[in-house]
């Protein structure tokens, strides 16, 4: 049983990874390169002769970066797809709604817990970012906040199930309270861990929005593809059962 979940999750993750990798190669990487050059030009000046002397090396570096982005994006999404499938297999009975709603809800929990909550303290760092803490400390903060996001999501689901008798609107509003409270309060009580002194705030905001939306797209693609594969498997099972019944019926 778990194998079928995992197979659909890995297929969904692969599709999402291909899309995400291509997005990073053609949109994310050029934006990162632009911000890098922007910060370098404004922070240190620009050496035209030096730049022209390295155009060939720069082109090779861009190609390498694109390949690495596609590969790493694919592996990341496959990992998330597998994680999503196993989590759905384990927690599906506890999730409210239809089968497809449960998959969409779990994808939302994944995005909120693995991306949104940690980024409230450790946001996506654009080129030239200055970090208050070292990498080990930031990873520890990130991991702790993932747990906080999961606990908060579980609390929201529990509240929804407890208040469902009052109607979906009331239950949804009640379930949203801990999520909104977390998003509002955490940035207010934590220090600025990542800063970008060489970049304008609007460019940093655009870069971070791109990262957030791209991660949301991964989870959305995983859930959508998973549900499509599940519907297809169900339709094939019904068709096979119908054909088997027709074949076994006596003919007079």
C-alpha positions as CSV (number, residue, x, y, z in Angstrom):
1,X,0.0,0.0,0.0
2,X,2.7,2.5,1.0
3,X,4.5,1.6,-2.2
4,X,1.6,3.0,-4.3
5,X,1.7,6.3,-2.3
6,X,5.4,6.6,-2.7
7,X,5.4,5.8,-6.4
8,X,2.8,8.5,-7.0
9,X,4.7,10.9,-4.8
10,X,8.0,10.4,-6.5
11,X,6.4,10.8,-10.0
12,X,4.8,14.0,-8.8
13,X,8.1,15.2,-7.3
14,X,9.9,14.5,-10.5
15,X,7.5,16.5,-12.6
16,X,7.6,19.4,-10.1
17,X,11.4,19.2,-10.1
18,X,11.7,19.4,-13.8
19,X,9.5,22.5,-13.9
20,X,11.3,24.1,-10.9
21,X,14.7,23.3,-12.3
22,X,13.8,25.0,-15.7
23,X,12.3,27.9,-13.8
24,X,15.6,28.4,-11.9
25,X,17.7,28.0,-15.0
26,X,15.8,30.6,-17.0
27,X,14.4,33.0,-14.4
28,X,15.9,32.4,-10.9
29,X,19.6,32.3,-12.0
30,X,19.4,35.4,-14.2
31,X,17.8,37.3,-11.4
32,X,20.4,36.1,-8.9
33,X,23.2,37.1,-11.4
34,X,21.5,40.5,-11.8
35,X,21.4,41.1,-8.1
36,X,25.0,39.9,-7.7
37,X,26.2,42.4,-10.4
38,X,24.0,45.1,-9.0
39,X,25.5,44.8,-5.5
40,X,29.0,44.5,-6.8
41,X,28.7,47.5,-9.1
42,X,27.2,49.7,-6.5
43,X,29.3,48.4,-3.6
44,X,32.7,48.2,-5.3
45,X,32.6,49.9,-8.6
46,X,32.9,48.3,-12.1
47,X,36.0,47.4,-14.0
48,X,35.0,47.2,-17.7
49,X,38.4,45.9,-18.9
50,X,38.3,43.1,-16.3
51,X,34.7,42.2,-17.2
52,X,35.4,41.9,-20.9
53,X,38.4,39.8,-20.3
54,X,36.2,37.2,-18.5
55,X,33.2,37.0,-20.8
56,X,34.0,33.4,-22.0
57,X,34.5,32.2,-18.4
58,X,31.3,33.9,-17.4
59,X,29.3,32.1,-20.1
60,X,30.7,28.8,-19.0
61,X,29.9,29.5,-15.4
62,X,26.3,30.4,-16.4
63,X,25.9,27.2,-18.2
64,X,27.3,25.2,-15.3
65,X,25.1,27.1,-12.9
66,X,22.0,26.3,-15.0
67,X,22.8,22.6,-15.1
68,X,23.4,22.5,-11.3
69,X,20.1,24.4,-10.7
70,X,18.1,21.9,-12.8
71,X,19.8,19.0,-11.1
72,X,19.5,20.3,-7.6
73,X,15.9,21.5,-8.2
74,X,15.0,18.0,-9.5
75,X,16.5,16.2,-6.5
76,X,14.9,18.6,-4.0
77,X,11.4,18.2,-5.5
78,X,11.8,14.4,-5.7
79,X,12.7,14.4,-2.0
80,X,9.7,16.6,-1.2
81,X,7.4,14.3,-3.3
82,X,8.6,11.2,-1.4
83,X,8.3,13.0,1.9
84,X,4.8,14.1,1.0
85,X,3.7,10.6,0.0
86,X,4.9,8.9,3.2
87,X,3.3,11.7,5.3
88,X,0.0,11.3,3.5
89,X,0.1,7.6,4.0
90,X,0.7,8.0,7.7
91,X,-1.6,11.0,8.5
92,X,-4.3,10.7,5.9
93,X,-6.9,9.3,8.4
94,X,-6.4,12.3,10.6
95,X,-6.8,14.9,7.9
96,X,-10.3,16.4,7.2
97,X,-12.0,16.5,3.9
98,X,-12.1,14.3,0.8
99,X,-9.1,12.3,-0.5
100,X,-8.0,15.1,-2.9
101,X,-8.6,17.8,-0.2
102,X,-6.3,15.9,2.2
103,X,-3.5,15.9,-0.4
104,X,-3.9,19.6,-1.0
105,X,-4.1,20.3,2.8
106,X,-0.9,18.3,3.4
107,X,0.9,20.1,0.7
108,X,-0.1,23.4,2.4
109,X,1.2,22.1,5.7
110,X,4.5,21.2,4.0
111,X,4.9,24.6,2.4
112,X,4.0,26.4,5.6
113,X,6.2,24.3,7.8
114,X,9.3,23.8,5.6
115,X,9.3,27.2,3.9
116,X,7.2,29.9,5.4
117,X,7.8,29.4,9.1
118,X,11.6,29.2,8.9
119,X,11.8,32.1,6.5
120,X,10.1,34.4,9.1
121,X,13.4,34.4,10.9
122,X,15.9,33.2,8.3
123,X,14.5,34.6,5.0
124,X,15.9,33.6,1.6
125,X,19.3,35.3,1.3
126,X,20.0,37.3,-1.9
127,X,23.6,37.7,-3.2
128,X,25.7,39.8,-0.9
129,X,23.6,39.0,2.2
130,X,25.2,39.6,5.6
131,X,24.3,37.0,8.2
132,X,24.1,37.6,11.9
133,X,24.9,34.0,12.8
134,X,27.0,31.3,11.3
135,X,25.7,28.5,9.1
136,X,25.4,25.9,11.9
137,X,23.3,28.3,14.0
138,X,21.1,29.2,11.1
139,X,20.5,25.6,10.3
140,X,19.6,24.9,13.9
141,X,17.2,27.9,13.9
142,X,15.7,26.6,10.6
143,X,15.2,23.1,11.9
144,X,13.6,24.3,15.1
145,X,11.2,26.5,13.2
146,X,10.2,23.7,10.9
147,X,9.0,21.9,14.1
148,X,7.2,25.0,15.2
149,X,5.5,25.1,11.8
150,X,4.4,21.5,12.0
151,X,3.1,21.9,15.6
152,X,1.2,25.0,14.6
153,X,-0.3,23.3,11.5
154,X,-1.4,20.3,13.6
155,X,-3.0,22.7,16.1
156,X,-4.9,24.5,13.2
157,X,-6.1,21.2,11.8
158,X,-7.3,20.1,15.3
159,X,-9.1,23.4,15.8
160,X,-10.8,23.0,12.4
161,X,-12.0,19.5,13.2
162,X,-13.3,20.6,16.6
163,X,-15.2,23.6,15.2
164,X,-16.4,21.9,11.9
165,X,-20.0,21.6,13.3
166,X,-20.2,25.4,13.3
167,X,-19.7,25.5,9.5
168,X,-16.7,25.6,7.2
169,X,-16.4,29.4,7.3
170,X,-16.2,29.6,11.1
171,X,-14.0,26.5,11.3
172,X,-11.6,27.9,8.7
173,X,-11.4,31.2,10.4
174,X,-10.7,29.6,13.8
175,X,-8.1,27.3,12.3
176,X,-6.4,30.3,10.6
177,X,-5.8,32.1,13.9
178,X,-2.7,30.1,15.1
179,X,-1.2,30.4,11.6
180,X,-1.8,34.1,11.3
181,X,-0.6,34.6,14.8
182,X,2.6,32.8,14.1
183,X,3.3,34.8,10.9
184,X,2.7,38.1,12.7
185,X,4.4,37.5,16.0
186,X,7.6,35.6,15.1
187,X,9.2,38.4,13.1
188,X,8.3,40.9,15.8
189,X,10.1,39.0,18.6
190,X,13.2,37.8,16.6
191,X,16.3,39.8,15.5
192,X,17.2,40.5,11.9
193,X,19.3,37.4,11.0
194,X,19.9,38.3,7.3
195,X,20.4,41.8,5.9
196,X,21.3,43.1,2.5
197,X,23.1,46.4,2.9
198,X,24.2,46.7,-0.8
199,X,20.7,46.1,-2.3
200,X,17.5,48.2,-2.3
201,X,14.7,46.8,-0.3
202,X,12.4,46.4,-3.4
203,X,14.9,44.2,-5.2
204,X,15.4,42.1,-2.1
205,X,11.6,41.8,-1.7
206,X,11.3,40.7,-5.4
207,X,14.0,38.1,-5.0
208,X,12.4,36.7,-1.8
209,X,9.0,36.7,-3.4
210,X,10.3,34.7,-6.3
211,X,11.8,32.1,-3.9
212,X,8.6,31.9,-1.9
213,X,6.3,31.5,-4.9
214,X,8.6,29.0,-6.6
215,X,8.5,26.8,-3.5
216,X,4.7,27.2,-3.3
217,X,4.6,26.1,-6.9
218,X,6.6,22.9,-6.1
219,X,4.1,21.9,-3.4
220,X,1.1,22.8,-5.6
221,X,2.5,20.7,-8.5
222,X,3.2,17.8,-6.2
223,X,-0.4,17.8,-4.8
224,X,-2.0,18.4,-8.2
225,X,0.0,15.7,-9.9
226,X,-0.5,13.2,-7.0
227,X,-4.3,13.7,-7.1
228,X,-4.3,13.2,-10.9
229,X,-2.3,10.0,-10.6
230,X,-4.6,8.8,-7.8
231,X,-7.8,9.5,-9.9
232,X,-6.2,7.7,-12.8
233,X,-5.3,4.7,-10.7
234,X,-8.9,4.6,-9.3
235,X,-10.4,4.8,-12.8
236,X,-8.1,2.0,-14.0
237,X,-9.1,-0.2,-11.0
238,X,-12.8,0.4,-11.7
239,X,-12.4,-0.4,-15.4
240,X,-10.4,-3.6,-14.6
241,X,-13.0,-4.7,-12.1
242,X,-15.8,-4.1,-14.6
243,X,-14.0,-6.0,-17.3
244,X,-13.4,-8.9,-14.9
245,X,-17.0,-9.0,-13.8
246,X,-18.2,-9.0,-17.5
247,X,-15.7,-11.8,-18.3
248,X,-16.9,-14.0,-15.4
249,X,-20.7,-13.6,-16.1
250,X,-22.2,-16.7,-17.6
251,X,-23.4,-16.5,-21.2
252,X,-26.6,-18.1,-22.3
